[in-house]
Amino acid sequence: MKRFNILLVFLIVFSACSNRDNKKQANDRETLSVPYRSYGKEFSPSGVKSHTEMAQIYRDMEVADTLAVRFKATVADVCQAKGCWMKLQLGNGQETMVRFKDYGFFVPKNSTGKEVVVNGLAFVETMGVEDQRHYAMDAGQSEEEVARITAPKQIPGFEADGVLLLE
């Protein structure tokens, strides 16, 4: 009888663990059923923060803070030279500058307005005048607009090792 009880407990525990894994796999399949195209390191879009949650996280960060995170947002701008960076909308006029780890991949230059999920490191940095001007030129801004950049500024940054682009 003792062996039967032990076997019964083992089967119940195994069944409970199996059901939980099946539910998690079903949730991942539902999340993955959205037609995303992957760039860089592949990752699951589960556990993704919204752009508004990310905006709050950036507000709480200081220069040199770093946080591993993945979040969903809309592309506000893309490098028109080769797709080597993008800006994502965080809401209330705030954007984050996303660069790609080791320039290991690029996104399509026509990604503006599309939804993406990015995976990587969020941080706040002080961007110098020359870097701001470089990115402004990549974005296709006029020489007048580029010349108006005269002071460094703190910006929310992101180094993505993977991007999922909604097709």
N, CA, C and O atoms as a DFTB+ gen file, in Angstrom:
668 C
 N C O
     1  1       0.820      -1.192       0.000
     2  2       0.000       0.000       0.000
     3  2       0.868       1.260       0.000
     4  3       0.542       2.251      -0.653
     5  1       1.984       1.205       0.748
     6  2       2.872       2.348       0.840
     7  2       3.451       2.685      -0.540
     8  3       3.567       3.855      -0.904
     9  1       3.812       1.650      -1.299
    10  2       4.372       1.859      -2.641
    11  2       3.326       2.477      -3.564
    12  3       3.643       3.332      -4.391
    13  1       2.106       2.046      -3.419
    14  2       1.029       2.596      -4.249
    15  2       0.846       4.090      -3.962
    16  3       0.695       4.886      -4.888
    17  1       0.859       4.466      -2.687
    18  2       0.704       5.882      -2.315
    19  2       1.854       6.730      -2.868
    20  3       1.636       7.833      -3.367
    21  1       3.075       6.204      -2.774
    22  2       4.238       6.934      -3.299
    23  2       4.102       7.092      -4.805
    24  3       4.362       8.169      -5.342
    25  1       3.704       6.046      -5.481
    26  2       3.510       6.097      -6.932
    27  2       2.409       7.092      -7.295
    28  3       2.548       7.855      -8.251
    29  1       1.331       7.085      -6.541
    30  2       0.233       8.011      -6.785
    31  2       0.675       9.467      -6.617
    32  3       0.335      10.309      -7.448
    33  1       1.423       9.776      -5.560
    34  2       1.933      11.129      -5.329
    35  2       2.861      11.528      -6.472
    36  3       2.779      12.648      -6.976
    37  1       3.740      10.620      -6.881
    38  2       4.661      10.904      -7.977
    39  2       3.893      11.237      -9.262
    40  3       4.246      12.194      -9.952
    41  1       2.868      10.479      -9.589
    42  2       2.081      10.727     -10.799
    43  2       1.335      12.061     -10.735
    44  3       1.245      12.771     -11.737
    45  1       0.808      12.397      -9.579
    46  2       0.096      13.674      -9.421
    47  2       1.063      14.846      -9.616
    48  3       0.743      15.799     -10.326
    49  1       2.230      14.781      -8.998
    50  2       3.226      15.851      -9.144
    51  2       3.676      15.958     -10.595
    52  3       3.774      17.058     -11.140
    53  1       3.949      14.820     -11.216
    54  2       4.377      14.825     -12.618
    55  2       3.299      15.418     -13.513
    56  3       3.597      16.200     -14.416
    57  1       2.055      15.047     -13.265
    58  2       0.943      15.564     -14.059
    59  2       0.785      17.066     -13.883
    60  3       0.552      17.780     -14.858
    61  1       0.907      17.552     -12.664
    62  2       0.779      18.993     -12.405
    63  2       1.877      19.769     -13.112
    64  3       1.612      20.813     -13.710
    65  1       3.100      19.274     -13.052
    66  2       4.219      19.948     -13.730
    67  2       4.013      19.923     -15.241
    68  3       4.290      20.905     -15.929
    69  1       3.537      18.821     -15.741
    70  2       3.313      18.683     -17.179
    71  2       2.243      19.659     -17.660
    72  3       2.404      20.272     -18.715
    73  1       1.154      19.817     -16.908
    74  2       0.088      20.757     -17.279
    75  2       0.589      22.195     -17.274
    76  3       0.244      22.973     -18.163
    77  1       1.398      22.555     -16.284
    78  2       1.927      23.913     -16.215
    79  2       2.823      24.190     -17.423
    80  3       2.740      25.269     -18.010
    81  1       3.681      23.232     -17.805
    82  2       4.542      23.403     -18.974
    83  2       3.708      23.519     -20.241
    84  3       4.026      24.319     -21.122
    85  1       2.629      22.716     -20.342
    86  2       1.769      22.792     -21.526
    87  2       1.095      24.156     -21.628
    88  3       0.973      24.703     -22.724
    89  1       0.651      24.716     -20.487
    90  2       0.029      26.041     -20.501
    91  2       1.038      27.094     -20.934
    92  3       0.713      27.982     -21.722
    93  1       2.285      26.996     -20.410
    94  2       3.317      27.960     -20.783
    95  2       3.615      27.852     -22.279
    96  3       3.743      28.874     -22.953
    97  1       3.729      26.632     -22.809
    98  2       3.990      26.446     -24.231
    99  2       2.832      26.993     -25.066
   100  3       3.058      27.584     -26.122
   101  1       1.602      26.801     -24.604
   102  2       0.443      27.326     -25.333
   103  2       0.478      28.855     -25.351
   104  3       0.192      29.472     -26.377
   105  1       0.828      29.468     -24.210
   106  2       0.937      30.929     -24.166
   107  2       2.030      31.429     -25.093
   108  3       1.845      32.427     -25.789
   109  1       3.187      30.733     -25.108
   110  2       4.270      31.127     -26.009
   111  2       3.829      30.986     -27.459
   112  3       4.160      31.838     -28.284
   113  1       3.085      29.925     -27.792
   114  2       2.612      29.741     -29.163
   115  2       1.655      30.860     -29.557
   116  3       1.707      31.357     -30.682
   117  1       0.770      31.262     -28.621
   118  2      -0.146      32.366     -28.920
   119  2       0.632      33.643     -29.179
   120  3       0.328      34.381     -30.117
   121  1       1.643      33.909     -28.345
   122  2       2.461      35.105     -28.519
   123  2       3.220      35.037     -29.835
   124  3       3.332      36.042     -30.538
   125  1       3.743      33.863     -30.177
   126  2       4.530      33.701     -31.392
   127  2       3.676      33.650     -32.643
   128  3       4.210      33.758     -33.747
   129  1       2.362      33.490     -32.509
   130  2       1.514      33.401     -33.691
   131  2       1.426      34.735     -34.425
   132  3       1.000      34.777     -35.579
   133  1       1.829      35.837     -33.763
   134  2       1.882      37.126     -34.428
   135  2       3.037      37.069     -35.418
   136  3       4.118      36.602     -35.061
   137  1       2.841      37.532     -36.652
   138  2       3.875      37.375     -37.678
   139  2       5.047      38.354     -37.517
   140  3       5.073      39.409     -38.152
   141  1       6.000      38.001     -36.677
   142  2       7.198      38.801     -36.487
   143  2       8.328      38.257     -37.355
   144  3       8.422      37.051     -37.583
   145  1       9.174      39.145     -37.830
   146  2      10.392      38.752     -38.523
   147  2      11.542      39.045     -37.572
   148  3      11.605      40.127     -36.989
   149  1      12.443      38.098     -37.412
   150  2      13.513      38.202     -36.429
   151  2      14.799      38.747     -37.056
   152  3      15.180      38.369     -38.163
   153  1      15.454      39.645     -36.317
   154  2      16.757      40.186     -36.701
   155  2      17.687      40.033     -35.504
   156  3      17.280      40.296     -34.372
   157  1      18.917      39.616     -35.734
   158  2      19.861      39.411     -34.635
   159  2      19.546      38.124     -33.904
   160  3      19.079      37.154     -34.501
   161  1      19.807      38.122     -32.597
   162  2      19.577      36.954     -31.749
   163  2      18.082      36.658     -31.659
   164  3      17.282      37.565     -31.429
   165  1      17.707      35.405     -31.839
   166  2      16.297      35.036     -31.713
   167  2      15.923      34.936     -30.242
   168  3      16.721      34.494     -29.415
   169  1      14.707      35.351     -29.927
   170  2      14.203      35.294     -28.565
   171  2      12.689      35.188     -28.614
   172  3      12.063      35.486     -29.631
   173  1      12.114      34.759     -27.503
   174  2      10.666      34.648     -27.392
   175  2      10.092      35.994     -26.958
   176  3      10.666      36.651     -26.089
   177  1       8.980      36.413     -27.540
   178  2       8.394      37.697     -27.139
   179  2       7.582      37.620     -25.851
   180  3       6.761      38.501     -25.594
   181  1       7.790      36.597     -25.045
   182  2       7.062      36.520     -23.777
   183  2       7.755      37.402     -22.734
   184  3       8.957      37.655     -22.827
   185  1       7.008      37.858     -21.765
   186  2       7.561      38.699     -20.708
   187  2       7.954      40.089     -21.192
   188  3       8.902      40.686     -20.683
   189  1       7.227      40.595     -22.171
   190  2       7.556      41.872     -22.798
   191  2       6.866      43.013     -22.058
   192  3       5.692      42.912     -21.702
   193  1       7.603      44.096     -21.832
   194  2       7.032      45.292     -21.220
   195  2       6.447      46.179     -22.318
   196  3       6.869      46.104     -23.471
   197  1       5.487      47.009     -21.963
   198  2       4.900      47.949     -22.917
   199  2       5.800      49.183     -23.024
   200  3       6.699      49.375     -22.206
   201  1       5.553      50.007     -24.030
   202  2       6.342      51.227     -24.194
   203  2       6.118      52.190     -23.033
   204  3       7.035      52.923     -22.663
   205  1       4.919      52.205     -22.451
   206  2       4.665      53.100     -21.320
   207  2       5.388      52.613     -20.056
   208  3       5.904      53.422     -19.285
   209  1       5.425      51.293     -19.847
   210  2       6.193      50.755     -18.722
   211  2       7.672      51.093     -18.891
   212  3       8.359      51.432     -17.927
   213  1       8.147      50.997     -20.123
   214  2       9.551      51.285     -20.392
   215  2       9.863      52.762     -20.169
   216  3      10.937      53.099     -19.670
   217  1       8.944      53.635     -20.529
   218  2       9.140      55.072     -20.294
   219  2       9.316      55.342     -18.796
   220  3      10.168      56.138     -18.401
   221  1       8.516      54.683     -17.973
   222  2       8.637      54.854     -16.520
   223  2       9.977      54.317     -16.023
   224  3      10.609      54.929     -15.161
   225  1      10.404      53.198     -16.551
   226  2      11.706      52.638     -16.163
   227  2      12.815      53.628     -16.497
   228  3      13.702      53.864     -15.676
   229  1      12.775      54.209     -17.696
   230  2      13.790      55.197     -18.083
   231  2      13.761      56.417     -17.156
   232  3      14.816      56.952     -16.815
   233  1      12.574      56.861     -16.747
   234  2      12.483      58.021     -15.847
   235  2      13.176      57.741     -14.512
   236  3      13.732      58.648     -13.893
   237  1      13.139      56.486     -14.076
   238  2      13.740      56.112     -12.801
   239  2      15.241      55.833     -12.901
   240  3      15.908      55.691     -11.877
   241  1      15.778      55.753     -14.117
   242  2      17.198      55.426     -14.307
   243  2      18.050      56.693     -14.291
   244  3      17.566      57.794     -14.558
   245  1      19.325      56.508     -13.970
   246  2      20.300      57.592     -14.006
   247  2      21.380      57.225     -15.018
   248  3      21.474      56.074     -15.444
   249  1      22.194      58.206     -15.401
   250  2      23.286      57.956     -16.329
   251  2      24.153      56.824     -15.779
   252  3      24.486      56.805     -14.594
   253  1      24.509      55.897     -16.638
   254  2      25.354      54.732     -16.341
   255  2      24.574      53.553     -15.742
   256  3      25.163      52.491     -15.538
   257  1      23.272      53.699     -15.452
   258  2      22.463      52.546     -15.046
   259  2      22.234      51.672     -16.281
   260  3      22.131      52.177     -17.399
   261  1      22.157      50.367     -16.068
   262  2      21.892      49.430     -17.152
   263  2      20.899      48.390     -16.670
   264  3      20.970      47.934     -15.529
   265  1      19.961      48.013     -17.555
   266  2      18.938      47.036     -17.207
   267  2      18.674      46.123     -18.392
   268  3      18.408      46.601     -19.495
   269  1      18.744      44.811     -18.176
   270  2      18.389      43.847     -19.211
   271  2      16.866      43.760     -19.272
   272  3      16.215      43.508     -18.258
   273  1      16.301      43.969     -20.455
   274  2      14.846      44.032     -20.587
   275  2      14.445      43.773     -22.030
   276  3      15.263      43.876     -22.944
   277  1      13.175      43.435     -22.221
   278  2      12.605      43.396     -23.577
   279  2      11.286      44.133     -23.524
   280  3      10.514      43.988     -22.577
   281  1      11.033      44.942     -24.572
   282  2       9.798      45.712     -24.600
   283  2       9.313      45.903     -26.021
   284  3      10.046      45.712     -26.991
   285  1       8.035      46.290     -26.109
   286  2       7.357      46.488     -27.387
   287  2       7.092      47.967     -27.584
   288  3       6.663      48.658     -26.660
   289  1       7.354      48.461     -28.812
   290  2       7.112      49.875     -29.117
   291  2       6.966      50.043     -30.624
   292  3       7.145      49.099     -31.392
   293  1       6.636      51.263     -31.025
   294  2       6.502      51.608     -32.439
   295  2       7.761      52.343     -32.888
   296  3       8.290      53.186     -32.164
   297  1       8.231      52.017     -34.081
   298  2       9.435      52.634     -34.632
   299  2       9.106      54.061     -35.060
   300  3       8.196      54.285     -35.857
   301  1       9.857      55.023     -34.523
   302  2       9.663      56.434     -34.857
   303  2      10.568      56.855     -36.005
   304  3      10.199      57.716     -36.803
   305  1      11.751      56.254     -36.093
   306  2      12.724      56.646     -37.110
   307  2      13.728      55.514     -37.282
   308  3      13.953      54.726     -36.363
   309  1      14.329      55.440     -38.471
   310  2      15.327      54.412     -38.783
   311  2      16.459      55.071     -39.554
   312  3      16.233      55.992     -40.340
   313  1      17.673      54.598     -39.328
   314  2      18.825      55.073     -40.099
   315  2      18.551      54.835     -41.574
   316  3      18.290      53.706     -41.988
   317  1      18.610      55.904     -42.371
   318  2      18.340      55.779     -43.800
   319  2      19.591      55.418     -44.592
   320  3      19.512      55.178     -45.796
   321  1      20.749      55.377     -43.925
   322  2      21.971      54.961     -44.606
   323  2      21.977      53.441     -44.805
   324  3      22.206      52.956     -45.913
   325  1      21.719      52.683     -43.704
   326  2      21.704      51.224     -43.837
   327  2      20.845      50.491     -42.806
   328  3      20.902      49.264     -42.728
   329  1      20.054      51.213     -42.016
   330  2      19.204      50.557     -41.020
   331  2      19.970      50.140     -39.785
   332  3      19.607      49.166     -39.126
   333  1      21.045      50.880     -39.460
   334  2      21.938      50.482     -38.367
   335  2      21.504      50.999     -36.993
   336  3      22.164      50.689     -36.001
   337  1      20.430      51.767     -36.898
   338  2      19.848      52.197     -35.631
   339  2      18.382      52.534     -35.867
   340  3      17.935      52.671     -37.006
   341  1      17.649      52.663     -34.779
   342  2      16.264      53.112     -34.877
   343  2      15.894      53.825     -33.589
   344  3      16.526      53.628     -32.551
   345  1      14.862      54.655     -33.668
   346  2      14.303      55.312     -32.493
   347  2      12.922      54.729     -32.268
   348  3      12.150      54.550     -33.209
   349  1      12.617      54.434     -31.009
   350  2      11.318      53.877     -30.650
   351  2      10.538      54.868     -29.807
   352  3      11.100      55.542     -28.945
   353  1       9.224      54.953     -30.065
   354  2       8.347      55.851     -29.313
   355  2       8.038      55.260     -27.945
   356  3       7.656      54.096     -27.827
   357  1       8.210      56.081     -26.916
   358  2       7.881      55.662     -25.554
   359  2       6.633      56.360     -25.041
   360  3       6.149      56.038     -23.956
   361  1       6.107      57.308     -25.798
   362  2       4.929      58.063     -25.380
   363  2       5.320      59.436     -24.864
   364  3       6.465      59.653     -24.468
   365  1       4.371      60.362     -24.868
   366  2       4.573      61.739     -24.403
   367  2       5.770      62.404     -25.069
   368  3       6.471      63.195     -24.438
   369  1       6.010      62.090     -26.334
   370  2       7.100      62.705     -27.078
   371  2       8.474      62.147     -26.759
   372  3       9.468      62.603     -27.324
   373  1       8.553      61.175     -25.869
   374  2       9.840      60.590     -25.490
   375  2      10.176      59.437     -26.425
   376  3       9.301      58.664     -26.814
   377  1      11.442      59.331     -26.780
   378  2      11.925      58.253     -27.638
   379  2      13.180      57.649     -27.026
   380  3      13.844      58.276     -26.200
   381  1      13.499      56.426     -27.438
   382  2      14.763      55.811     -27.066
   383  2      15.534      55.489     -28.335
   384  3      14.961      55.068     -29.339
   385  1      16.831      55.693     -28.273
   386  2      17.719      55.414     -29.392
   387  2      18.192      53.971     -29.270
   388  3      18.816      53.601     -28.276
   389  1      17.896      53.158     -30.278
   390  2      18.267      51.749     -30.255
   391  2      19.398      51.517     -31.248
   392  3      19.279      51.808     -32.438
   393  1      20.491      50.989     -30.728
   394  2      21.607      50.558     -31.578
   395  2      21.684      49.055     -31.488
   396  3      21.160      48.453     -30.551
   397  1      22.337      48.444     -32.460
   398  2      22.379      46.986     -32.524
   399  2      23.753      46.481     -32.107
   400  3      24.782      46.969     -32.574
   401  1      23.746      45.504     -31.226
   402  2      24.975      44.991     -30.619
   403  2      26.018      44.670     -31.674
   404  3      25.772      43.894     -32.598
   405  1      27.175      45.274     -31.525
   406  2      28.326      45.051     -32.418
   407  2      27.992      45.294     -33.887
   408  3      28.665      44.749     -34.762
   409  1      26.969      46.098     -34.179
   410  2      26.495      46.307     -35.556
   411  2      26.371      44.963     -36.276
   412  3      26.685      44.839     -37.460
   413  1      25.904      43.963     -35.526
   414  2      25.806      42.604     -36.049
   415  2      24.609      42.374     -36.959
   416  3      24.546      41.348     -37.636
   417  1      23.672      43.291     -36.993
   418  2      22.502      43.164     -37.858
   419  2      21.902      44.542     -38.065
   420  3      22.219      45.484     -37.340
   421  1      21.041      44.651     -39.052
   422  2      20.353      45.898     -39.365
   423  2      18.875      45.604     -39.553
   424  3      18.491      44.455     -39.771
   425  1      18.047      46.633     -39.469
   426  2      16.619      46.484     -39.725
   427  2      16.295      47.189     -41.043
   428  3      17.056      48.050     -41.485
   429  1      15.180      46.834     -41.669
   430  2      14.811      47.494     -42.930
   431  2      14.629      49.002     -42.745
   432  3      14.114      49.457     -41.723
   433  1      15.051      49.752     -43.731
   434  2      14.965      51.221     -43.670
   435  2      13.522      51.716     -43.719
   436  3      13.251      52.864     -43.367
   437  1      12.595      50.862     -44.153
   438  2      11.177      51.253     -44.222
   439  2      10.390      50.771     -42.997
   440  3       9.185      50.538     -43.094
   441  1      11.051      50.620     -41.858
   442  2      10.401      50.103     -40.640
   443  2       9.642      51.163     -39.852
   444  3       8.933      50.821     -38.906
   445  1       9.765      52.424     -40.208
   446  2       9.088      53.491     -39.473
   447  2       7.584      53.227     -39.422
   448  3       6.956      52.924     -40.436
   449  1       7.022      53.350     -38.215
   450  2       5.594      53.145     -38.018
   451  2       5.215      51.713     -37.684
   452  3       4.063      51.442     -37.347
   453  1       6.159      50.798     -37.770
   454  2       5.868      49.394     -37.467
   455  2       6.149      49.094     -36.000
   456  3       6.909      49.796     -35.333
   457  1       5.519      48.042     -35.522
   458  2       5.694      47.609     -34.138
   459  2       6.873      46.646     -34.061
   460  3       7.037      45.776     -34.917
   461  1       7.695      46.813     -33.022
   462  2       8.822      45.917     -32.797
   463  2       8.864      45.488     -31.338
   464  3       8.319      46.152     -30.457
   465  1       9.521      44.369     -31.110
   466  2       9.892      43.946     -29.765
   467  2      11.410      43.885     -29.776
   468  3      12.008      43.234     -30.633
   469  1      12.034      44.572     -28.813
   470  2      13.490      44.575     -28.734
   471  2      13.930      43.869     -27.463
   472  3      13.255      43.928     -26.435
   473  1      15.066      43.203     -27.550
   474  2      15.641      42.483     -26.425
   475  2      17.068      42.983     -26.245
   476  3      17.844      43.016     -27.200
   477  1      17.413      43.371     -25.020
   478  2      18.780      43.830     -24.806
   479  2      18.939      44.619     -23.529
   480  3      18.320      44.315     -22.509
   481  1      19.798      45.661     -23.601
   482  2      20.150      46.450     -22.434
   483  2      19.666      47.894     -22.571
   484  3      19.985      48.583     -23.540
   485  1      18.896      48.331     -21.587
   486  2      18.439      49.723     -21.527
   487  2      19.414      50.502     -20.652
   488  3      19.933      49.980     -19.665
   489  1      19.658      51.762     -21.026
   490  2      20.559      52.608     -20.263
   491  2      20.234      54.068     -20.560
   492  3      19.489      54.372     -21.491
   493  1      20.798      54.963     -19.762
   494  2      20.686      56.401     -20.006
   495  2      22.107      56.890     -20.238
   496  3      23.022      56.547     -19.489
   497  1      22.287      57.701     -21.291
   498  2      23.628      58.188     -21.621
   499  2      23.581      59.672     -21.960
   500  3      22.524      60.229     -22.258
   501  1      24.736      60.288     -21.908
   502  2      24.883      61.658     -22.372
   503  2      25.469      61.581     -23.776
   504  3      26.579      61.084     -23.967
   505  1      24.717      62.075     -24.757
   506  2      25.166      62.021     -26.151
   507  2      25.748      63.382     -26.527
   508  3      25.108      64.421     -26.363
   509  1      26.978      63.349     -27.035
   510  2      27.675      64.567     -27.444
   511  2      27.096      65.165     -28.720
   512  3      26.291      64.539     -29.410
   513  1      27.520      66.380     -29.015
   514  2      27.032      67.121     -30.177
   515  2      27.363      66.383     -31.478
   516  3      26.503      66.251     -32.349
   517  1      28.596      65.906     -31.614
   518  2      29.000      65.241     -32.865
   519  2      28.159      63.986     -33.121
   520  3      27.734      63.743     -34.250
   521  1      27.920      63.193     -32.074
   522  2      27.086      61.997     -32.243
   523  2      25.659      62.374     -32.625
   524  3      25.063      61.746     -33.500
   525  1      25.108      63.397     -31.972
   526  2      23.755      63.843     -32.313
   527  2      23.678      64.281     -33.769
   528  3      22.721      63.961     -34.476
   529  1      24.693      65.014     -34.209
   530  2      24.712      65.472     -35.600
   531  2      24.843      64.303     -36.570
   532  3      24.203      64.283     -37.622
   533  1      25.676      63.333     -36.207
   534  2      25.849      62.146     -37.058
   535  2      24.510      61.418     -37.242
   536  3      24.133      61.081     -38.364
   537  1      23.802      61.182     -36.146
   538  2      22.522      60.488     -36.234
   539  2      21.473      61.328     -36.967
   540  3      20.628      60.782     -37.677
   541  1      21.523      62.632     -36.799
   542  2      20.586      63.507     -37.513
   543  2      20.822      63.421     -39.020
   544  3      19.869      63.386     -39.799
   545  1      22.095      63.389     -39.431
   546  2      22.409      63.250     -40.856
   547  2      21.963      61.889     -41.381
   548  3      21.423      61.795     -42.483
   549  1      22.190      60.815     -40.585
   550  2      21.722      59.479     -40.976
   551  2      20.216      59.453     -41.158
   552  3      19.704      58.733     -42.016
   553  1      19.504      60.232     -40.359
   554  2      18.041      60.268     -40.424
   555  2      17.539      61.093     -41.597
   556  3      16.340      61.118     -41.878
   557  1      18.458      61.772     -42.287
   558  2      18.061      62.544     -43.453
   559  2      17.634      63.960     -43.136
   560  3      16.957      64.587     -43.950
   561  1      18.010      64.491     -41.969
   562  2      17.652      65.864     -41.622
   563  2      18.477      66.844     -42.452
   564  3      19.569      66.517     -42.916
   565  1      17.944      68.036     -42.630
   566  2      18.622      69.059     -43.438
   567  2      19.854      69.580     -42.703
   568  3      19.998      69.384     -41.496
   569  1      20.734      70.242     -43.438
   570  2      21.932      70.823     -42.838
   571  2      21.577      71.878     -41.793
   572  3      22.281      72.029     -40.795
   573  1      20.485      72.607     -42.022
   574  2      20.040      73.614     -41.052
   575  2      19.654      72.950     -39.727
   576  3      20.029      73.422     -38.653
   577  1      18.900      71.849     -39.817
   578  2      18.486      71.140     -38.599
   579  2      19.698      70.577     -37.870
   580  3      19.764      70.623     -36.642
   581  1      20.651      70.047     -38.621
   582  2      21.861      69.487     -38.022
   583  2      22.663      70.591     -37.334
   584  3      23.194      70.383     -36.243
   585  1      22.753      71.760     -37.963
   586  2      23.512      72.885     -37.400
   587  2      22.904      73.407     -36.103
   588  3      23.618      74.003     -35.296
   589  1      21.613      73.202     -35.880
   590  2      20.943      73.665     -34.654
   591  2      21.323      72.838     -33.425
   592  3      21.026      73.231     -32.297
   593  1      21.967      71.712     -33.636
   594  2      22.383      70.860     -32.514
   595  2      23.677      71.446     -31.951
   596  3      24.723      71.407     -32.600
   597  1      23.594      71.982     -30.751
   598  2      24.753      72.694     -30.190
   599  2      25.132      72.275     -28.768
   600  3      26.112      72.784     -28.224
   601  1      24.379      71.363     -28.158
   602  2      24.686      70.991     -26.774
   603  2      24.471      69.494     -26.569
   604  3      23.586      68.900     -27.186
   605  1      25.282      68.884     -25.701
   606  2      25.050      67.476     -25.368
   607  2      23.716      67.326     -24.647
   608  3      23.217      68.279     -24.049
   609  1      23.141      66.130     -24.704
   610  2      21.897      65.903     -23.976
   611  2      21.827      64.468     -23.485
   612  3      22.435      63.563     -24.056
   613  1      21.064      64.282     -22.403
   614  2      20.867      62.942     -21.865
   615  2      19.726      62.288     -22.622
   616  3      18.664      62.880     -22.815
   617  1      19.966      61.055     -23.045
   618  2      18.940      60.338     -23.795
   619  2      18.806      58.914     -23.266
   620  3      19.777      58.331     -22.783
   621  1      17.600      58.356     -23.359
   622  2      17.443      56.941     -23.049
   623  2      17.977      56.137     -24.230
   624  3      17.573      56.358     -25.371
   625  1      18.876      55.213     -23.955
   626  2      19.471      54.397     -25.011
   627  2      19.139      52.933     -24.827
   628  3      18.670      52.510     -23.770
   629  1      19.391      52.164     -25.877
   630  2      19.116      50.731     -25.824
   631  2      20.070      50.023     -26.771
   632  3      20.198      50.414     -27.931
   633  1      20.740      48.987     -26.289
   634  2      21.567      48.140     -27.147
   635  2      20.831      46.823     -27.334
   636  3      20.730      46.019     -26.407
   637  1      20.319      46.609     -28.541
   638  2      19.521      45.417     -28.818
   639  2      20.415      44.307     -29.361
   640  3      21.249      44.534     -30.237
   641  1      20.226      43.105     -28.823
   642  2      20.900      41.954     -29.412
   643  2      19.929      41.180     -30.308
   644  3      20.332      40.277     -31.042
   645  1      18.641      41.546     -30.236
   646  2      17.634      40.938     -31.093
   647  2      16.437      41.845     -31.250
   648  3      16.075      42.584     -30.334
   649  1      15.820      41.783     -32.429
   650  2      14.642      42.593     -32.738
   651  2      13.626      41.703     -33.449
   652  3      13.976      40.941     -34.351
   653  1      12.368      41.809     -33.032
   654  2      11.263      41.170     -33.731
   655  2      10.438      42.281     -34.356
   656  3       9.932      43.150     -33.644
   657  1      10.294      42.269     -35.672
   658  2       9.587      43.304     -36.404
   659  2       8.246      42.743     -36.886
   660  3       8.211      41.737     -37.595
   661  1       7.145      43.394     -36.500
   662  2       5.817      42.962     -36.923
   663  2       5.693      43.189     -38.423
   664  3       5.921      44.294     -38.916
   665  1       5.333      42.141     -39.137
   666  2       5.217      42.260     -40.592
   667  2       3.803      42.593     -41.006
   668  3       3.525      42.730     -42.198
